[in-house]
Amino acid sequence: MSKLKIKVRKVSDGSEMFVHGREAQTMQLLIKNGDQGISSLHHPGIRLSHYIFKLRSYGFLIETVNTPHSGDFPGHHAVYRLKSEVMVLQCDDRRSA
């Protein structure tokens, strides 16, 4: 099975890099959701905090906002927002169905 692969450019410094697999999926979600952000509450099943950690290690600025929630198990969850301006230069999506 091939992984999702995207090539992005950080507008701030012009650097380009490929992001693969779940990190690429997370980057796509961050870009798509913009200021609304993403959270594991709405995207269960992926280790979201780990992929955010990895994207930050690549130099992307990602904001974490602790957000309260109610329900049977009230508490807080993290909402992540991409603060780095990025351009997607290439997307190679050869994932198997």
Backbone as ProteinMPNN parsed JSONL, in Angstrom:
{"seq_chain_A": "MSKLKIKVRKVSDGSEMFVHGREAQTMQLLIKNGDQGISSLHHPGIRLSHYIFKLRSYGFLIETVNTPHSGDFPGHHAVYRLKSEVMVLQCDDRRSA", "coords_chain_A": {"N_chain_A": [[0.846, -1.185, 0.0], [0.622, 2.141, -0.893], [1.56, 5.333, 0.422], [-0.053, 8.434, 1.253], [1.291, 11.405, -0.062], [2.453, 14.659, 0.16], [3.725, 17.714, -1.168], [4.859, 20.609, 0.244], [5.182, 24.175, 0.595], [6.603, 26.397, 2.838], [5.518, 29.56, 3.306], [6.73, 31.604, 4.728], [9.553, 31.263, 4.709], [10.125, 30.096, 2.321], [10.93, 27.477, 2.176], [10.748, 24.075, 1.083], [9.143, 20.913, 1.376], [8.533, 17.367, 1.522], [5.758, 15.702, 2.903], [4.625, 12.816, 4.448], [2.274, 10.044, 4.566], [0.36, 9.67, 7.546], [1.05, 12.129, 8.621], [0.86, 13.76, 6.39], [-1.871, 13.479, 5.864], [-2.881, 14.7, 8.171], [-1.86, 17.296, 7.812], [-3.304, 18.041, 5.51], [-5.9, 18.088, 6.613], [-5.59, 20.167, 8.499], [-5.088, 22.353, 6.788], [-7.452, 22.375, 5.245], [-9.429, 22.879, 7.217], [-8.737, 25.309, 8.322], [-9.135, 28.239, 10.305], [-11.021, 27.08, 11.943], [-9.933, 24.733, 12.817], [-8.763, 21.45, 13.929], [-9.626, 18.468, 15.754], [-9.186, 15.6, 17.929], [-11.595, 14.85, 18.832], [-13.34, 15.168, 16.723], [-12.066, 13.725, 14.799], [-11.623, 10.843, 15.355], [-9.566, 7.974, 16.002], [-7.151, 8.438, 14.683], [-3.813, 9.133, 15.727], [-3.73, 11.936, 16.619], [-2.425, 13.987, 18.194], [0.202, 13.083, 18.157], [0.9, 13.269, 15.43], [0.658, 15.993, 15.075], [2.738, 16.79, 16.775], [4.908, 15.753, 15.294], [4.675, 17.269, 12.901], [5.167, 19.81, 13.935], [7.836, 19.439, 14.622], [8.977, 19.546, 12.146], [8.979, 22.185, 11.678], [6.606, 23.587, 11.336], [4.202, 25.961, 12.41], [1.849, 25.408, 14.796], [-1.029, 25.991, 16.486], [-2.366, 25.272, 19.719], [-5.451, 24.973, 21.208], [-7.145, 24.696, 24.161], [-10.242, 23.301, 24.645], [-13.404, 23.277, 26.141], [-15.716, 20.553, 26.619], [-18.951, 19.008, 26.798], [-21.293, 16.471, 27.846], [-21.492, 12.885, 28.295], [-18.976, 12.403, 29.287], [-17.615, 14.895, 30.373], [-15.168, 17.484, 29.853], [-12.026, 18.611, 28.646], [-10.686, 19.183, 25.391], [-8.147, 19.218, 22.859], [-7.862, 21.634, 20.296], [-6.431, 22.017, 17.209], [-4.712, 24.381, 15.239], [-3.403, 25.413, 12.18], [-0.859, 27.686, 11.891], [1.234, 28.457, 10.346], [1.718, 29.757, 7.127], [1.084, 27.954, 4.292], [1.724, 26.491, 1.087], [0.365, 24.102, -1.031], [2.149, 22.194, -3.159], [2.262, 19.834, -4.519], [0.445, 16.798, -4.732], [0.314, 13.48, -4.029], [-1.624, 10.882, -4.068], [-1.895, 7.759, -3.526], [-3.203, 5.881, -2.061], [-4.527, 2.752, -1.089], [-7.829, 1.448, -1.443]], "CA_chain_A": [[0.0, 0.0, 0.0], [1.358, 3.399, -0.956], [1.117, 6.369, 1.343], [-0.302, 9.794, 0.79], [2.496, 12.238, -0.018], [2.245, 16.007, -0.357], [4.866, 18.622, -1.127], [4.385, 21.923, 0.681], [6.148, 25.265, 0.738], [6.324, 27.361, 3.896], [5.59, 30.88, 2.691], [7.601, 32.479, 5.522], [10.969, 31.166, 4.338], [10.248, 29.49, 0.998], [11.412, 26.094, 2.212], [9.832, 23.072, 0.563], [9.391, 19.57, 1.897], [7.501, 16.351, 1.362], [5.181, 15.16, 4.121], [4.111, 11.513, 4.047], [1.404, 9.249, 5.422], [-0.575, 10.322, 8.459], [1.419, 13.543, 8.746], [0.275, 14.418, 5.215], [-3.316, 13.519, 6.092], [-3.11, 15.721, 9.195], [-1.606, 18.591, 7.183], [-4.456, 18.339, 4.665], [-7.016, 18.46, 7.489], [-5.292, 21.49, 9.05], [-5.271, 23.332, 5.714], [-8.869, 22.397, 4.88], [-10.269, 23.414, 8.287], [-8.349, 26.694, 8.598], [-9.279, 28.762, 11.663], [-11.873, 26.178, 12.725], [-9.026, 23.768, 13.417], [-9.137, 20.034, 13.99], [-9.434, 17.849, 17.066], [-9.435, 14.164, 17.951], [-13.025, 14.695, 19.092], [-13.998, 15.067, 15.425], [-11.277, 12.822, 13.955], [-11.144, 9.744, 16.199], [-8.898, 6.873, 15.316], [-5.757, 8.745, 14.352], [-3.064, 9.653, 16.868], [-3.613, 13.314, 16.173], [-1.403, 14.756, 18.92], [1.516, 12.63, 17.704], [1.167, 13.823, 14.101], [0.89, 17.424, 15.31], [4.1, 16.849, 17.317], [5.85, 15.544, 14.202], [4.627, 18.436, 12.008], [5.888, 20.896, 14.619], [9.279, 19.17, 14.55], [9.386, 19.937, 10.795], [9.028, 23.644, 11.636], [5.297, 24.205, 11.133], [3.61, 26.561, 13.605], [0.507, 24.878, 15.011], [-1.576, 26.473, 17.756], [-3.226, 24.373, 20.47], [-6.452, 25.666, 22.026], [-7.897, 23.772, 25.002], [-11.65, 23.606, 24.463], [-14.254, 22.431, 26.978], [-16.837, 19.835, 26.017], [-19.879, 18.423, 27.767], [-21.724, 15.133, 27.481], [-21.322, 11.859, 29.316], [-17.616, 12.51, 29.815], [-17.213, 16.294, 30.168], [-13.762, 17.803, 30.08], [-11.412, 19.483, 27.654], [-9.949, 18.556, 24.306], [-7.315, 20.167, 22.117], [-8.157, 21.992, 18.908], [-5.179, 22.423, 16.585], [-4.859, 25.289, 14.088], [-2.164, 25.688, 11.462], [-0.557, 29.11, 11.855], [2.167, 28.678, 9.232], [1.089, 29.836, 5.812], [1.698, 26.956, 3.422], [1.182, 26.256, -0.254], [0.516, 22.719, -1.477], [2.746, 22.205, -4.494], [2.061, 18.545, -5.169], [-0.256, 15.812, -3.915], [0.383, 12.145, -4.61], [-2.488, 10.077, -3.221], [-2.003, 6.425, -4.094], [-3.645, 4.981, -1.012], [-5.448, 1.685, -1.499], [-9.16, 1.543, -0.832]], "C_chain_A": [[0.887, 1.243, 0.0], [0.754, 4.399, 0.005], [0.768, 7.651, 0.601], [0.995, 10.581, 0.931], [2.14, 13.6, -0.587], [3.538, 16.797, -0.228], [4.31, 19.996, -0.8], [5.539, 22.913, 0.738], [5.685, 26.132, 1.899], [6.556, 28.748, 3.32], [6.608, 31.765, 3.412], [9.058, 32.435, 5.08], [11.193, 30.51, 2.975], [10.717, 28.056, 0.991], [10.311, 25.14, 1.747], [10.183, 21.724, 1.156], [8.235, 18.657, 1.538], [7.053, 15.907, 2.748], [4.437, 13.903, 3.697], [3.097, 10.963, 5.045], [0.436, 10.054, 6.271], [-0.23, 11.792, 8.688], [0.836, 14.348, 7.578], [-1.243, 14.532, 5.365], [-3.669, 14.612, 7.103], [-2.899, 17.113, 8.622], [-2.781, 18.979, 6.288], [-5.658, 18.776, 5.498], [-6.816, 19.854, 8.077], [-5.541, 22.577, 8.008], [-6.757, 23.488, 5.393], [-9.716, 23.104, 5.933], [-9.888, 24.812, 8.74], [-8.498, 27.086, 10.054], [-10.187, 27.914, 12.545], [-11.022, 25.138, 13.438], [-9.558, 22.346, 13.371], [-8.901, 19.513, 15.398], [-9.699, 16.36, 16.965], [-10.896, 13.877, 18.283], [-13.79, 14.496, 17.784], [-13.272, 14.145, 14.45], [-10.73, 11.686, 14.802], [-10.421, 8.696, 15.359], [-7.482, 7.173, 14.881], [-5.095, 9.348, 15.59], [-2.707, 11.113, 16.589], [-2.502, 14.078, 16.884], [0.006, 14.352, 18.489], [1.868, 13.226, 16.346], [1.361, 15.333, 14.168], [2.308, 17.626, 15.824], [5.124, 16.715, 16.193], [5.858, 16.729, 13.236], [5.327, 19.632, 12.639], [7.397, 20.69, 14.54], [9.839, 19.496, 13.168], [9.405, 21.455, 10.631], [7.699, 24.332, 11.382], [4.777, 24.751, 12.459], [2.16, 26.104, 13.704], [0.079, 25.27, 16.415], [-2.441, 25.376, 18.391], [-4.156, 25.209, 21.334], [-7.195, 24.598, 22.827], [-9.35, 24.212, 25.03], [-12.503, 22.7, 25.346], [-15.322, 21.721, 26.153], [-17.681, 19.214, 27.12], [-20.237, 17.017, 27.314], [-21.513, 14.166, 28.619], [-19.959, 11.93, 29.998], [-17.109, 13.927, 29.607], [-15.732, 16.494, 30.491], [-13.272, 18.791, 29.052], [-10.766, 18.628, 26.572], [-9.176, 19.636, 23.566], [-7.878, 20.38, 20.717], [-6.862, 22.563, 18.339], [-5.467, 23.278, 15.363], [-3.489, 25.553, 13.481], [-1.973, 27.187, 11.378], [0.482, 29.449, 10.798], [1.37, 28.776, 7.946], [1.831, 28.873, 4.89], [0.989, 26.917, 2.077], [1.402, 24.785, -0.578], [0.988, 22.76, -2.919], [2.441, 20.926, -5.271], [1.333, 17.636, -4.196], [-0.251, 14.493, -4.655], [-0.392, 11.216, -3.681], [-2.725, 8.733, -3.888], [-2.429, 5.413, -3.04], [-4.621, 3.955, -1.586], [-6.784, 1.878, -0.801], [-9.39, 0.439, 0.162]], "O_chain_A": [[1.801, 1.36, 0.817], [-0.423, 4.315, 0.354], [1.229, 7.905, -0.511], [1.711, 10.441, 1.923], [1.589, 13.695, -1.684], [4.334, 16.584, 0.687], [3.406, 20.489, -1.474], [6.701, 22.542, 0.903], [4.529, 26.553, 1.95], [7.665, 29.072, 2.896], [7.274, 32.584, 2.779], [9.732, 33.465, 5.077], [12.334, 30.383, 2.529], [10.888, 27.466, -0.075], [9.123, 25.363, 1.981], [11.349, 21.42, 1.409], [7.116, 19.104, 1.286], [7.871, 15.756, 3.655], [3.706, 13.913, 2.707], [3.067, 11.362, 6.209], [-0.217, 10.983, 5.797], [-1.121, 12.609, 8.922], [0.377, 15.476, 7.759], [-1.828, 15.562, 5.03], [-4.632, 15.354, 6.915], [-3.677, 18.022, 8.913], [-3.21, 20.132, 6.306], [-6.356, 19.722, 5.134], [-7.762, 20.638, 8.148], [-6.141, 23.607, 8.316], [-7.258, 24.607, 5.284], [-10.629, 23.853, 5.585], [-10.647, 25.444, 9.475], [-8.048, 26.365, 10.944], [-10.129, 28.019, 13.77], [-11.357, 24.712, 14.543], [-10.64, 22.076, 12.85], [-8.08, 20.049, 16.141], [-10.357, 15.902, 16.031], [-11.38, 12.772, 18.039], [-14.766, 13.748, 17.738], [-13.806, 13.819, 13.389], [-9.516, 11.562, 14.962], [-10.653, 8.567, 14.157], [-6.681, 6.252, 14.722], [-5.755, 9.998, 16.401], [-1.55, 11.462, 16.357], [-1.712, 14.756, 16.228], [0.907, 15.19, 18.46], [3.005, 13.644, 16.129], [2.144, 15.892, 13.4], [3.01, 18.529, 15.368], [6.095, 17.47, 16.141], [6.925, 17.155, 12.795], [6.009, 20.387, 11.945], [8.152, 21.653, 14.406], [11.044, 19.701, 13.025], [9.797, 21.962, 9.581], [7.666, 25.552, 11.227], [4.891, 24.1, 13.498], [1.347, 26.374, 12.82], [0.733, 24.93, 17.4], [-3.153, 24.65, 17.696], [-3.702, 26.055, 22.104], [-7.806, 23.699, 22.248], [-9.659, 25.347, 25.39], [-12.346, 21.48, 25.307], [-15.77, 22.226, 25.124], [-17.199, 18.934, 28.218], [-19.543, 16.44, 26.477], [-21.37, 14.571, 29.772], [-19.822, 11.554, 31.162], [-16.254, 14.149, 28.75], [-15.141, 15.768, 31.292], [-13.998, 19.694, 28.636], [-10.354, 17.494, 26.817], [-9.511, 20.818, 23.64], [-8.309, 19.441, 20.048], [-6.269, 23.477, 18.914], [-6.338, 22.958, 14.554], [-2.536, 25.877, 14.189], [-2.833, 27.891, 10.849], [0.6, 30.607, 10.396], [0.461, 27.982, 7.702], [3.047, 28.963, 4.727], [-0.185, 27.265, 1.957], [2.51, 24.276, -0.416], [0.307, 23.298, -3.792], [2.37, 20.925, -6.5], [1.567, 17.689, -2.989], [-0.751, 14.397, -5.775], [0.114, 10.809, -2.635], [-3.632, 8.58, -4.706], [-2.067, 4.239, -3.109], [-5.431, 4.266, -2.46], [-6.846, 2.413, 0.306], [-10.459, 0.368, 0.769]]}, "name": "protein", "num_of_chains": 1, "seq": "MSKLKIKVRKVSDGSEMFVHGREAQTMQLLIKNGDQGISSLHHPGIRLSHYIFKLRSYGFLIETVNTPHSGDFPGHHAVYRLKSEVMVLQCDDRRSA"}
